[in-house]
Amino acid sequence: MLELKKGDEILAIVGGVKNIAEAKKVLADKLDAKNQKKLALIKNEEALIKIANAITMCRPDSVFVNTGSDDDVQWVREYSLKKGEERKLAKKGHTIHFDLPQDQARLVNQTYYIVNPGEKMSSLAKTVPRSEAIEYVKKFMPGIMSGKTLIIGFYSRGPVGAEATIPAIEISSSGYVLHSAELLYRNSYKHFDAEVDRAGLFFTNVHSEGNNTPADVPNARILMDRSWLTTFATFCTYAGNTLLLKKGNHRFSVDYATYYKVEEQLSEHMFITGMTGPGGRKTFFAGAAPSGCGKTTTAMVGSDFIGDDLAQFWIDKDGILRAINPEKGIFGIVEDVNKEGDPHLMECLRGDDTEVIWSNVLITDDVPYWVGNGEEAPDKGFNFQGEWFKGKTDEAGKPVPMSHKNSRCTLLASAIANHATELAESAKGAPVKVITYSGRDSDTMPPVWVAKNPDEGVVIGASIVSKATATEVGTTGVNRQPWANAPFIPGALADYMQAQFTFFNSTKFTTATRPIMAGLNYFLTFGNRGGSGNKLLGEKKDVKAWLGWLELFANGDVEAINTPIGYLPKYADLVKLFQSIGKSYPKTLYDMQFSLYIDKIVERIDLQRTAYSKEADVPAKLYEVYEKQRAELMQLKEKLGPVVTVDQLS
């Protein structure tokens, strides 16, 4: 069980401000008259004490309160440019930010949860005792903002007033971080006190890049105090490590839902998007996928895109699953983004009138270029490693790509043509009817399958695997990625899993409103399905067909084939969907994609069983589902052999 406000509060210990009277004195001393006037709107005493402690700890030369006004946001932009954190590009509103070569992704080996004695944690979580975290903060954070301006922003992780929205404070000396926050989150300065009263809590985030040199990066830390809902980040600028409203606060939201909102809320690493079905019907999806597994592409295939990364869920009074995107923008990987696969996003990136912060791409003549953009590549330019030219190699003789694999673009989601802005900003949330889980699986599961019941749906989520991607520094090989949320689950996986079983089996759902739960897999290869080579069996545009079939199935418009792993689509239904996206769909391809390779599936089940056996108190339901599916698959193998076609099943 997570106990809030347990143990010493690190910010208070290091900052030394104990009460509101001391806080007001600090604020009066350190803020000029203009910023004192702006901060006067905030009455929440806990928030003011935290801000005062951040100031006394970090010792900035000045303090700026960002109210979200046009003037304040412009000040943030200009501050980032003045510091050299960003540079203007040829297009109006476009800037480039470069992270250090050592700080191009999440620093997974330098990211820790601060824990109290005896707390149950996920076996996948890196932890540091509270006493050690205090010593680190005492050593490295006092005076870390000397010579800089401390910027304060008040934000809302979701539409103001939504049931699952939680307010947060972002404190940083980085103009780039606060500029990014303005694109990605809703500035709730005017609503902050009321939102804290409604939600009953808020998150606090303190970051400074320090001197921002390669020598500092080994000392970088991202520390998350789950008991005090406070994050600390030092000596880094990559937004996944520094824009703590994102993954840092997502971790707190996961904790809060798991331990304080059982059967009421979930906090997931999921996209939210809508598909238009027959007669103009709108069906909304939410889906999990580890980074590099097609999550953004899937989200943007929808006719009514809402978000590409995070989702907060609750069940409303009518038994409908509702979802909001905590973010209002996207921090998206640009590798392989091109006009064919991502036309709406490309229009924003190459068109006019969209504000975009680029990171770690190649810049030539103040124009960004990246790997996989479908355009002719320049011969030279400047990228994340300095001067670049075609044929450049690193010290090991390996080719240096023109852009980092984790290069990003940050922009408002509302700039994208298929964004459902009105619904995305509604406190009511989107009504979700389909939940999907996908990984990076070259040899085992079919492109799409539907769970027979909520328990099997939760198990699909628990069984995601993926190759390590460029979004994580220090990881290699194939990883288990439960729910694509495991890196962000602080507490015991067993507790999180039980919360999932409880939520999706809730009696608050009716038969009509309970969402279907499905698996997706875009990464099967010919070589693993009876052919040869590593070429994929599909392409990006196929995603629309897989989601289109799920839209029809969720609304009862098509039937499916019953198999031990769940329901599979019929060939005739897929042919029509592929025709609608201008493609033929031969039966031979269907057979390759949807035949059951039983030994592979059983091997995957056994891998997961072994892995979960190392976790304490895992719900018995997981093993019951695995056992049932394994037994049925072995019976099928005995009857029909190790590879079973859909024709044999039907």
C-alpha positions as CSV (number, residue, x, y, z in Angstrom):
1,M,0.0,0.0,0.0
2,L,1.3,3.5,-0.9
3,E,1.1,5.9,2.1
4,L,1.2,9.6,1.1
5,K,3.2,12.1,3.0
6,K,5.2,9.4,4.7
7,G,8.8,10.0,5.7
8,D,10.8,13.2,5.5
9,E,9.8,15.7,2.8
10,I,13.1,16.3,0.9
11,L,12.1,19.6,-0.5
12,A,11.3,21.0,2.9
13,I,14.4,19.5,4.5
14,V,16.8,21.0,1.9
15,G,14.9,24.2,1.4
16,G,14.4,24.8,5.1
17,V,11.0,26.6,4.8
18,K,8.7,25.2,7.4
19,N,5.5,27.2,7.3
20,I,3.5,29.8,5.3
21,A,4.9,32.7,7.2
22,E,8.5,31.7,6.3
23,A,7.3,31.0,2.7
24,K,5.8,34.5,2.3
25,K,9.0,36.1,3.5
26,V,11.1,34.2,1.0
27,L,8.7,35.1,-1.8
28,A,8.7,38.8,-0.8
29,D,12.5,38.8,-0.8
30,K,13.1,36.8,-4.0
31,L,10.3,38.0,-6.4
32,D,10.1,41.4,-7.9
33,A,6.9,43.3,-7.6
34,K,5.4,42.2,-10.9
35,N,5.9,38.5,-10.2
36,Q,4.8,38.9,-6.6
37,K,1.5,40.3,-8.0
38,K,1.1,37.3,-10.3
39,L,1.8,34.8,-7.6
40,A,-0.6,36.5,-5.2
41,L,-3.5,34.7,-7.1
42,I,-2.3,31.4,-5.7
43,K,-3.6,31.0,-2.2
44,N,-2.9,27.3,-1.6
45,E,-0.4,27.3,1.3
46,E,1.2,23.9,0.6
47,A,2.0,25.0,-3.0
48,L,3.5,28.3,-1.8
49,I,5.7,26.6,0.8
50,K,6.9,24.2,-1.9
51,I,7.7,27.0,-4.3
52,A,9.6,28.9,-1.5
53,N,11.6,25.8,-0.7
54,A,12.6,25.3,-4.3
55,I,13.8,28.9,-4.4
56,T,15.8,28.7,-1.2
57,M,17.3,25.4,-2.4
58,C,18.2,26.3,-6.0
59,R,19.2,29.9,-5.3
60,P,18.3,31.5,-8.7
61,D,19.2,35.1,-9.6
62,S,15.6,35.8,-10.3
63,V,12.1,34.2,-10.4
64,F,9.5,34.3,-13.2
65,V,5.9,33.3,-12.8
66,N,4.4,32.1,-16.0
67,T,0.6,32.7,-15.9
68,G,0.1,31.4,-19.4
69,S,-0.7,34.9,-20.8
70,D,0.5,35.7,-24.3
71,D,3.2,38.0,-22.9
72,D,4.4,35.4,-20.3
73,V,4.6,32.6,-22.9
74,Q,6.5,34.9,-25.3
75,W,8.9,35.7,-22.4
76,V,9.6,32.0,-22.0
77,R,10.3,31.6,-25.7
78,E,12.7,34.5,-25.8
79,Y,14.4,33.3,-22.6
80,S,15.1,29.9,-24.2
81,L,16.5,31.6,-27.3
82,K,18.6,34.0,-25.2
83,K,20.1,31.1,-23.3
84,G,20.9,29.2,-26.4
85,E,18.6,26.3,-25.5
86,E,16.7,26.8,-28.8
87,R,17.5,28.5,-32.1
88,K,15.1,29.9,-34.7
89,L,14.7,28.0,-37.9
90,A,13.5,29.1,-41.4
91,K,9.8,28.6,-40.8
92,K,8.1,31.0,-38.5
93,G,7.4,29.4,-35.1
94,H,9.9,26.6,-35.6
95,T,12.9,26.2,-33.3
96,I,15.6,23.6,-32.8
97,H,16.8,22.2,-29.5
98,F,19.8,19.9,-29.1
99,D,20.3,17.7,-26.1
100,L,23.8,16.6,-25.2
101,P,24.9,13.4,-27.0
102,Q,24.8,11.6,-23.6
103,D,21.3,12.8,-22.9
104,Q,19.3,11.8,-26.0
105,A,16.7,9.6,-24.3
106,R,15.2,8.5,-20.9
107,L,18.2,7.9,-18.6
108,V,16.7,4.6,-17.2
109,N,19.8,3.7,-15.2
110,Q,19.7,7.1,-13.5
111,T,16.0,7.2,-12.8
112,Y,14.8,6.2,-9.3
113,Y,11.8,6.0,-7.1
114,I,12.4,7.3,-3.6
115,V,11.2,4.6,-1.2
116,N,10.4,4.3,2.5
117,P,11.4,1.1,4.4
118,G,9.1,-1.8,3.8
119,E,7.3,-0.5,0.7
120,K,6.4,-3.1,-1.9
121,M,7.7,-2.1,-5.3
122,S,7.6,-3.4,-8.8
123,S,10.5,-5.8,-9.5
124,L,11.2,-3.7,-12.6
125,A,11.5,-0.5,-10.6
126,K,14.8,1.1,-9.7
127,T,14.7,2.4,-6.2
128,V,16.8,4.6,-3.8
129,P,16.2,4.8,0.0
130,R,14.9,8.1,1.2
131,S,18.1,8.8,3.2
132,E,20.3,8.4,0.1
133,A,18.0,10.6,-2.0
134,I,18.2,13.3,0.7
135,E,22.0,13.2,0.6
136,Y,22.0,13.5,-3.2
137,V,19.7,16.5,-3.2
138,K,21.7,18.1,-0.4
139,K,24.9,17.6,-2.4
140,F,23.9,18.6,-5.9
141,M,20.8,20.9,-5.8
142,P,21.7,23.8,-3.5
143,G,22.7,26.6,-5.8
144,I,22.1,24.6,-9.0
145,M,20.2,27.6,-10.5
146,S,22.8,30.2,-9.6
147,G,23.1,32.7,-12.5
148,K,19.7,31.5,-13.9
149,T,16.0,32.3,-13.6
150,L,13.7,30.0,-11.8
151,I,10.5,29.7,-13.8
152,I,7.2,28.6,-12.2
153,G,4.3,27.2,-14.2
154,F,0.9,25.9,-13.0
155,Y,-0.6,23.2,-15.2
156,S,-3.4,20.8,-15.5
157,R,-2.8,17.2,-16.5
158,G,-6.1,16.9,-18.4
159,P,-9.0,19.3,-19.1
160,V,-9.9,21.5,-16.1
161,G,-12.7,19.9,-14.1
162,A,-12.4,16.4,-15.5
163,E,-12.8,13.6,-12.9
164,A,-9.3,12.2,-13.5
165,T,-7.4,15.5,-14.0
166,I,-4.7,16.3,-11.5
167,P,-3.0,19.8,-11.3
168,A,0.8,20.1,-11.2
169,I,3.5,22.7,-10.7
170,E,6.6,22.7,-13.0
171,I,9.6,24.5,-11.7
172,S,12.7,24.8,-13.9
173,S,15.6,26.9,-14.9
174,S,15.2,25.8,-18.5
175,G,13.3,27.9,-21.0
176,Y,13.1,24.9,-23.3
177,V,11.3,22.9,-20.6
178,L,8.7,25.6,-19.9
179,H,8.3,26.3,-23.6
180,S,7.6,22.6,-24.1
181,A,5.2,22.6,-21.2
182,E,3.2,25.3,-22.8
183,L,2.7,23.2,-25.9
184,L,2.1,19.9,-24.1
185,Y,0.0,20.9,-21.1
186,R,-2.9,23.2,-20.2
187,N,-1.7,26.3,-18.2
188,S,-4.2,26.3,-15.3
189,Y,-2.8,29.3,-13.3
190,K,-6.2,30.8,-13.0
191,H,-7.8,27.5,-11.9
192,F,-5.0,26.0,-9.9
193,D,-6.4,26.5,-6.4
194,A,-9.9,25.3,-7.4
195,E,-8.5,22.3,-9.1
196,V,-6.4,21.3,-6.1
197,D,-9.6,21.6,-4.0
198,R,-11.5,19.4,-6.5
199,A,-8.7,16.7,-6.9
200,G,-7.5,16.8,-3.4
201,L,-3.8,16.8,-4.4
202,F,-1.2,18.2,-6.8
203,F,2.2,17.2,-8.2
204,T,5.4,19.2,-7.8
205,N,8.3,19.1,-10.2
206,V,11.7,20.7,-9.7
207,H,14.3,20.6,-12.5
208,S,17.6,22.3,-13.4
209,E,20.0,21.5,-16.2
210,G,22.9,23.0,-14.1
211,N,25.9,23.8,-16.4
212,N,24.6,21.4,-19.0
213,T,28.0,19.8,-19.9
214,P,28.9,16.2,-20.7
215,A,30.9,16.0,-17.5
216,D,27.6,16.6,-15.5
217,V,25.6,13.9,-17.1
218,P,27.0,11.0,-15.0
219,N,25.7,12.9,-12.0
220,A,22.2,13.4,-13.5
221,R,19.3,11.9,-11.6
222,I,15.6,11.8,-12.1
223,L,14.2,11.1,-8.6
224,M,10.5,10.5,-7.9
225,D,9.2,10.9,-4.4
226,R,6.0,8.9,-4.6
227,S,5.0,9.6,-1.0
228,W,5.3,13.4,-1.4
229,L,4.3,13.5,-5.1
230,T,7.4,15.5,-5.9
231,T,10.1,14.9,-8.6
232,F,13.6,16.2,-8.9
233,A,15.7,16.2,-12.1
234,T,19.2,17.4,-12.5
235,F,21.9,17.9,-15.2
236,C,19.8,16.9,-18.2
237,T,17.6,18.5,-20.8
238,Y,15.9,15.7,-22.7
239,A,12.2,16.3,-22.2
240,G,11.5,12.7,-21.2
241,N,13.8,13.3,-18.2
242,T,13.0,17.0,-17.5
243,L,9.4,17.7,-18.5
244,L,8.4,16.0,-15.3
245,L,4.7,16.6,-15.9
246,K,5.0,13.8,-18.5
247,K,6.4,10.5,-17.4
248,G,7.3,11.5,-13.9
249,N,3.8,12.6,-13.0
250,H,2.4,9.7,-15.0
251,R,4.1,7.4,-12.5
252,F,2.4,9.3,-9.6
253,S,-1.0,9.0,-11.4
254,V,-0.5,5.2,-11.8
255,D,0.3,4.9,-8.1
256,Y,-2.7,7.0,-7.1
257,A,-5.1,5.0,-9.3
258,T,-3.7,1.7,-8.2
259,Y,-3.9,2.4,-4.4
260,Y,-6.5,5.1,-4.0
261,K,-8.9,4.8,-6.9
262,V,-9.5,1.1,-7.3
263,E,-12.4,0.4,-9.7
264,E,-12.7,4.1,-10.1
265,Q,-9.8,5.2,-12.3
266,L,-6.8,3.9,-14.3
267,S,-3.7,5.8,-15.5
268,E,-2.3,4.3,-18.7
269,H,0.4,4.7,-21.3
270,M,-2.1,4.8,-24.1
271,F,-3.2,6.7,-27.2
272,I,-6.8,7.8,-27.6
273,T,-8.4,8.1,-31.0
274,G,-11.7,7.7,-32.8
275,M,-12.7,5.8,-35.9
276,T,-15.6,6.7,-38.1
277,G,-17.7,3.7,-38.9
278,P,-20.8,3.0,-41.1
279,G,-23.3,5.9,-41.1
280,G,-20.8,8.3,-39.5
281,R,-20.7,6.4,-36.3
282,K,-17.8,7.3,-34.0
283,T,-16.1,4.6,-32.0
284,F,-13.2,5.6,-29.7
285,F,-10.1,3.5,-29.0
286,A,-7.4,3.6,-26.3
287,G,-4.3,1.6,-26.9
288,A,-1.0,0.8,-25.3
289,A,2.3,0.2,-27.1
290,P,5.9,0.6,-26.0
291,S,7.9,3.4,-27.6
292,G,8.8,2.5,-31.2
293,C,5.9,0.1,-31.7
294,G,3.5,2.3,-33.7
295,K,1.5,4.0,-31.0
296,T,1.6,7.5,-32.6
297,T,0.9,6.1,-36.0
298,T,-2.1,4.2,-34.7
299,A,-3.4,7.2,-32.9
300,M,-3.2,9.4,-36.0
301,V,-4.8,6.9,-38.3
302,G,-8.1,7.7,-36.5
303,S,-10.6,10.2,-37.9
304,D,-10.8,11.8,-34.4
305,F,-7.4,11.8,-32.9
306,I,-7.2,12.9,-29.2
307,G,-3.8,11.8,-27.9
308,D,-0.8,9.7,-28.7
309,D,0.8,8.9,-25.4
310,L,-1.1,9.0,-22.1
311,A,-4.7,8.4,-20.9
312,Q,-6.6,8.8,-17.7
313,F,-9.8,6.6,-17.4
314,W,-12.9,6.5,-15.2
315,I,-16.3,4.9,-15.4
316,D,-19.1,7.4,-15.5
317,K,-22.6,7.1,-13.9
318,D,-24.0,5.5,-17.0
319,G,-21.3,2.7,-17.0
320,I,-19.4,4.2,-19.9
321,L,-15.6,4.1,-19.9
322,R,-14.3,7.7,-20.3
323,A,-10.8,8.8,-21.2
324,I,-9.0,12.1,-21.2
325,N,-5.5,12.9,-22.5
326,P,-3.4,14.6,-19.8
327,E,-1.6,16.4,-22.5
328,K,-2.8,18.9,-25.1
329,G,0.2,18.4,-27.5
330,I,2.5,15.7,-28.8
331,F,6.2,15.0,-28.1
332,G,6.5,12.6,-31.1
333,I,9.3,10.6,-32.6
334,V,10.0,11.8,-36.1
335,E,12.0,9.0,-37.5
336,D,10.0,7.4,-40.4
337,V,7.4,10.1,-40.3
338,N,6.5,10.9,-43.9
339,K,3.7,12.0,-46.2
340,E,2.6,8.5,-47.1
341,G,2.3,7.2,-43.6
342,D,1.6,10.3,-41.6
343,P,0.0,12.9,-43.9
344,H,-1.7,15.0,-41.2
345,L,1.5,15.3,-39.0
346,M,3.6,16.0,-42.1
347,E,1.3,18.9,-43.0
348,C,2.1,20.5,-39.7
349,L,5.8,19.8,-39.9
350,R,6.3,21.0,-43.5
351,G,3.4,23.5,-43.7
352,D,3.0,26.9,-42.3
353,D,1.4,28.3,-39.1
354,T,2.3,25.5,-36.7
355,E,4.6,26.2,-33.8
356,V,7.1,23.3,-33.6
357,I,10.1,22.6,-31.3
358,W,12.4,20.2,-33.0
359,S,15.0,18.2,-31.1
360,N,18.1,16.3,-32.3
361,V,17.3,16.3,-36.1
362,L,19.7,17.5,-38.8
363,I,19.6,21.2,-39.7
364,T,20.7,22.4,-43.1
365,D,20.0,26.0,-44.1
366,D,17.8,26.3,-41.1
367,V,15.5,23.5,-42.3
368,P,15.1,20.2,-40.3
369,Y,15.6,16.8,-41.9
370,W,15.3,13.3,-40.4
371,V,15.7,9.7,-41.3
372,G,12.7,8.2,-43.1
373,N,11.1,11.5,-44.1
374,G,10.6,10.3,-47.7
375,E,12.6,13.3,-49.0
376,E,16.0,13.7,-50.6
377,A,18.6,14.0,-47.9
378,P,21.0,16.9,-47.8
379,D,24.7,16.1,-48.1
380,K,25.7,18.0,-44.9
381,G,24.4,19.9,-42.0
382,F,24.5,20.1,-38.2
383,N,23.0,17.5,-35.9
384,F,23.1,16.1,-32.4
385,Q,26.8,15.2,-32.7
386,G,27.9,18.5,-34.4
387,E,28.9,18.8,-38.1
388,W,27.5,16.0,-40.2
389,F,28.1,14.9,-43.8
390,K,27.1,11.9,-45.8
391,G,29.3,8.9,-45.0
392,K,30.3,10.2,-41.5
393,T,31.2,7.5,-39.1
394,D,31.7,7.4,-35.3
395,E,34.8,6.2,-33.4
396,A,33.8,2.6,-33.9
397,G,33.4,3.1,-37.6
398,K,29.6,2.9,-37.6
399,P,27.7,5.3,-39.9
400,V,26.3,8.3,-38.0
401,P,22.7,8.9,-39.1
402,M,21.6,12.4,-40.1
403,S,19.1,12.4,-37.1
404,H,19.0,10.6,-33.8
405,K,16.6,7.7,-33.7
406,N,14.8,9.5,-30.8
407,S,14.6,12.8,-32.6
408,R,11.4,14.6,-31.6
409,C,8.9,17.2,-32.6
410,T,6.8,19.1,-30.0
411,L,3.6,20.8,-31.2
412,L,0.0,21.4,-30.2
413,A,-2.2,18.4,-31.0
414,S,-5.0,20.8,-32.2
415,A,-2.7,21.8,-35.1
416,I,-3.2,18.3,-36.6
417,A,-6.1,18.2,-39.1
418,N,-7.8,15.1,-37.7
419,H,-7.6,16.2,-34.0
420,A,-10.9,16.2,-32.2
421,T,-10.1,19.4,-30.3
422,E,-13.6,20.0,-28.8
423,L,-13.9,16.5,-27.4
424,A,-10.2,16.5,-26.3
425,E,-10.8,19.6,-24.2
426,S,-14.1,18.4,-22.8
427,A,-14.2,17.5,-19.1
428,K,-16.6,14.7,-20.0
429,G,-13.9,12.7,-21.7
430,A,-14.1,10.5,-24.8
431,P,-16.4,7.4,-24.6
432,V,-14.0,4.4,-25.1
433,K,-15.3,1.2,-26.6
434,V,-12.1,-0.6,-27.6
435,I,-8.8,-1.1,-25.7
436,T,-5.8,-2.4,-27.6
437,Y,-2.4,-3.7,-26.6
438,S,0.6,-4.1,-29.0
439,G,4.3,-4.7,-28.9
440,R,7.1,-5.4,-31.4
441,D,6.6,-9.1,-32.1
442,S,8.2,-10.6,-35.3
443,D,7.2,-14.2,-34.9
444,T,4.3,-15.1,-32.6
445,M,0.9,-13.2,-32.5
446,P,-1.4,-12.3,-35.4
447,P,-2.0,-8.7,-36.5
448,V,-5.3,-8.4,-34.5
449,W,-7.2,-10.6,-32.0
450,V,-9.9,-9.9,-29.5
451,A,-10.1,-11.2,-25.9
452,K,-13.1,-13.4,-25.1
453,N,-13.6,-11.7,-21.7
454,P,-12.1,-9.0,-19.5
455,D,-9.7,-11.4,-17.7
456,E,-8.2,-12.5,-21.1
457,G,-8.0,-8.8,-22.0
458,V,-6.0,-7.9,-19.0
459,V,-3.7,-10.9,-19.7
460,I,-3.1,-9.6,-23.3
461,G,-1.9,-6.3,-21.7
462,A,0.2,-8.2,-19.2
463,S,1.9,-10.2,-21.9
464,I,3.3,-7.4,-24.2
465,V,6.9,-7.9,-25.3
466,S,9.1,-5.5,-27.3
467,K,12.6,-4.9,-28.5
468,A,14.4,-2.1,-26.6
469,T,14.2,1.2,-28.5
470,A,16.2,4.4,-28.8
471,T,13.9,6.1,-26.3
472,E,15.8,4.4,-23.4
473,V,19.5,4.8,-22.8
474,G,21.2,1.8,-21.4
475,T,18.8,-1.0,-22.5
476,T,19.3,-3.7,-25.1
477,G,17.5,-6.8,-26.5
478,V,14.0,-8.0,-26.2
479,N,12.1,-6.9,-23.1
480,R,8.9,-7.8,-21.4
481,Q,6.7,-4.7,-21.5
482,P,3.6,-5.4,-19.4
483,W,0.8,-3.1,-20.4
484,A,3.5,-0.9,-22.1
485,N,3.2,0.8,-18.7
486,A,5.7,-1.3,-16.6
487,P,8.5,1.3,-16.7
488,F,6.0,3.7,-15.1
489,I,4.5,1.4,-12.5
490,P,6.1,2.2,-9.1
491,G,4.3,-0.3,-6.8
492,A,4.2,-4.0,-7.0
493,L,3.1,-5.4,-10.4
494,A,0.7,-7.7,-8.6
495,D,-1.1,-4.7,-7.1
496,Y,-1.4,-3.0,-10.5
497,M,-2.6,-6.2,-12.1
498,Q,-5.3,-6.7,-9.5
499,A,-6.4,-3.1,-10.1
500,Q,-6.7,-3.9,-13.8
501,F,-8.7,-7.1,-13.2
502,T,-11.0,-5.2,-10.8
503,F,-11.5,-2.2,-13.1
504,F,-12.3,-4.1,-16.3
505,N,-14.6,-6.6,-14.5
506,S,-16.5,-3.8,-12.7
507,T,-20.2,-4.2,-12.4
508,K,-20.5,-0.5,-13.2
509,F,-20.2,-1.6,-16.8
510,T,-23.2,-3.0,-18.6
511,T,-23.1,-5.6,-21.3
512,A,-23.5,-2.8,-23.8
513,T,-20.9,-0.4,-22.4
514,R,-18.1,-2.9,-21.3
515,P,-15.2,-2.2,-23.7
516,I,-13.7,-5.0,-25.9
517,M,-10.0,-5.7,-25.3
518,A,-7.7,-6.7,-28.2
519,G,-4.1,-7.3,-29.2
520,L,-2.4,-5.7,-32.2
521,N,0.9,-6.6,-33.8
522,Y,2.3,-4.8,-36.9
523,F,5.7,-6.5,-36.9
524,L,5.3,-10.1,-38.2
525,T,8.0,-10.9,-40.9
526,F,7.9,-13.1,-43.9
527,G,10.8,-15.1,-42.5
528,N,8.8,-16.1,-39.5
529,R,5.7,-17.0,-41.4
530,G,6.8,-19.5,-43.9
531,G,8.6,-17.1,-46.2
532,S,12.1,-15.6,-46.1
533,G,13.8,-12.4,-45.0
534,N,13.0,-9.7,-42.4
535,K,10.5,-7.8,-44.5
536,L,7.3,-7.0,-42.6
537,L,4.1,-8.7,-43.7
538,G,2.3,-5.3,-43.7
539,E,2.8,-1.6,-43.9
540,K,1.8,1.5,-42.0
541,K,-1.5,2.1,-43.9
542,D,-2.7,-1.4,-42.9
543,V,-3.3,-0.1,-39.4
544,K,-6.5,1.5,-40.7
545,A,-7.8,-1.9,-41.7
546,W,-7.0,-3.5,-38.3
547,L,-8.7,-0.7,-36.4
548,G,-11.6,-0.7,-38.9
549,W,-12.3,-4.3,-38.2
550,L,-12.2,-3.7,-34.5
551,E,-14.6,-0.9,-34.9
552,L,-17.0,-3.2,-36.8
553,F,-16.6,-6.0,-34.3
554,A,-17.1,-3.8,-31.2
555,N,-20.4,-2.6,-32.7
556,G,-21.7,-6.1,-33.6
557,D,-21.4,-5.6,-37.4
558,V,-19.1,-8.6,-38.1
559,E,-18.6,-12.1,-36.6
560,A,-15.3,-13.6,-35.7
561,I,-13.6,-17.0,-35.5
562,N,-13.2,-18.5,-32.0
563,T,-9.7,-19.7,-31.2
564,P,-7.8,-20.5,-28.0
565,I,-6.2,-17.1,-28.0
566,G,-9.3,-15.1,-28.7
567,Y,-11.5,-14.0,-31.7
568,L,-9.9,-13.6,-35.2
569,P,-11.3,-11.7,-38.2
570,K,-12.8,-13.5,-41.2
571,Y,-11.0,-13.1,-44.5
572,A,-14.0,-11.7,-46.4
573,D,-14.4,-8.8,-43.9
574,L,-10.7,-7.8,-44.1
575,V,-10.8,-7.9,-47.9
576,K,-13.4,-5.1,-47.9
577,L,-11.5,-3.0,-45.4
578,F,-8.3,-3.3,-47.4
579,Q,-10.2,-2.3,-50.5
580,S,-11.4,0.8,-48.7
581,I,-7.7,1.9,-48.2
582,G,-6.9,1.1,-51.9
583,K,-5.1,-2.2,-51.4
584,S,-5.7,-5.8,-52.4
585,Y,-5.5,-8.4,-49.7
586,P,-4.6,-11.9,-51.0
587,K,-5.7,-15.0,-49.2
588,T,-2.1,-16.2,-49.0
589,L,-1.2,-13.1,-47.0
590,Y,-4.2,-13.6,-44.6
591,D,-3.1,-17.2,-44.1
592,M,0.5,-16.1,-43.2
593,Q,-0.7,-13.5,-40.8
594,F,-3.5,-15.3,-39.0
595,S,-2.3,-18.9,-38.9
596,L,-1.6,-20.0,-35.3
597,Y,2.0,-21.0,-34.8
598,I,1.2,-23.0,-31.7
599,D,4.7,-23.7,-30.5
600,K,5.6,-20.0,-30.6
601,I,2.5,-19.0,-28.7
602,V,3.0,-21.7,-26.0
603,E,6.7,-20.6,-25.7
604,R,5.5,-17.0,-25.1
605,I,3.0,-18.2,-22.5
606,D,5.7,-20.2,-20.7
607,L,8.1,-17.1,-20.8
608,Q,5.5,-15.0,-19.2
609,R,4.6,-17.6,-16.6
610,T,8.2,-17.9,-15.6
611,A,8.7,-14.1,-15.4
612,Y,5.6,-13.5,-13.3
613,S,6.5,-16.4,-11.0
614,K,9.3,-14.1,-9.7
615,E,6.7,-11.5,-8.6
616,A,5.0,-11.9,-5.2
617,D,1.2,-12.2,-4.9
618,V,0.4,-12.2,-8.6
619,P,-3.4,-12.7,-9.0
620,A,-4.3,-16.3,-9.7
621,K,-6.4,-15.2,-12.6
622,L,-3.3,-14.6,-14.7
623,Y,-2.2,-18.2,-14.4
624,E,-5.7,-19.5,-14.9
625,V,-5.9,-17.7,-18.2
626,Y,-2.4,-18.9,-19.3
627,E,-3.3,-22.5,-18.3
628,K,-6.6,-22.5,-20.1
629,Q,-5.0,-21.1,-23.3
630,R,-2.0,-23.4,-23.1
631,A,-4.2,-26.5,-22.7
632,E,-6.5,-25.6,-25.6
633,L,-3.5,-24.8,-27.8
634,M,-1.9,-28.2,-27.1
635,Q,-5.1,-30.0,-27.8
636,L,-5.3,-28.1,-31.1
637,K,-1.7,-29.0,-32.0
638,E,-2.4,-32.7,-31.2
639,K,-5.4,-32.6,-33.6
640,L,-4.2,-30.4,-36.4
641,G,-0.4,-30.0,-36.1
642,P,1.9,-27.2,-35.0
643,V,0.7,-24.6,-37.6
644,V,-3.1,-24.2,-37.8
645,T,-4.7,-22.1,-40.5
646,V,-7.9,-20.1,-39.9
647,D,-9.7,-22.3,-42.5
648,Q,-9.0,-25.3,-40.3
649,L,-10.4,-23.5,-37.3
650,S,-13.6,-22.4,-39.0
